[in-house]
Amino acid sequence: MPSMNAPGAPVPPPAEDKHKLEMAERMDRAAFFVDAFLHLYGEFLKVREEPAAWYAQLEKIRTWVAHRAGMDAVQA
């Protein structure tokens, strides 16, 4: 049967050959995710506690949202 992949593209391994993560590796990845989340949430709280910093961020957020809304309207 001919390959459905583009010429020169690597052929993905069959599903049964995929590497399953060991429990320790899954726990390490989960801990990394939790640490990253808590760090980002801490940064958010630092900005949120200062009214001047928060209002400066709100302006950036509003500009970003308006830009995204304009891009979505063009794509639709």
C-alpha positions in Angstrom: 0.0 0.0 0.0 1.5 3.4 -0.9 2.4 5.8 1.9 -0.1 8.6 2.6 2.8 10.8 3.9 4.6 13.4 1.9 7.8 12.2 0.3 10.6 12.3 2.8 8.3 12.8 5.8 9.0 10.5 8.7 6.5 7.7 9.2 4.9 7.8 12.6 5.3 4.7 14.7 2.3 2.4 15.2 0.2 3.1 18.3 1.5 0.0 20.1 5.1 1.3 19.9 4.4 4.6 21.6 6.3 5.1 24.8 4.2 5.0 28.0 5.4 7.2 30.8 6.5 5.6 34.0 4.7 6.7 37.2 7.7 8.7 38.4 8.0 10.5 35.1 4.2 11.3 35.2 4.5 12.6 38.8 7.5 14.8 37.8 5.5 16.3 34.9 2.5 16.9 37.1 4.7 18.6 39.8 6.3 20.8 37.1 2.9 21.9 35.8 1.7 22.7 39.4 4.9 24.7 40.1 4.5 26.6 36.8 0.8 27.3 37.5 1.5 28.5 41.1 4.3 30.8 39.9 2.2 32.4 37.2 -0.7 32.8 39.7 1.7 34.5 42.2 2.8 36.9 39.4 -0.9 37.7 38.7 -1.6 38.4 42.4 1.4 40.7 42.6 0.0 42.8 39.8 -3.6 42.5 41.0 -2.7 43.8 44.5 -1.4 47.2 43.1 -4.2 49.3 41.6 -1.8 51.3 39.3 -0.2 48.2 38.0 -3.6 46.5 37.5 -5.0 49.4 35.5 -1.9 49.5 33.3 -2.4 45.7 32.6 -6.1 46.2 31.9 -5.3 48.7 29.2 -2.9 46.1 27.6 -5.6 43.4 28.0 -8.3 45.6 26.4 -6.0 46.4 23.5 -5.2 42.8 22.9 -8.9 41.7 23.1 -9.9 44.5 20.7 -7.1 43.4 18.3 -8.2 39.7 18.5 -11.8 40.6 18.0 -10.8 42.5 14.8 -8.8 39.6 13.6 -11.7 37.2 14.2 -14.1 39.5 12.3 -11.8 39.5 9.3 -11.4 35.7 9.3 -15.2 35.0 9.5 
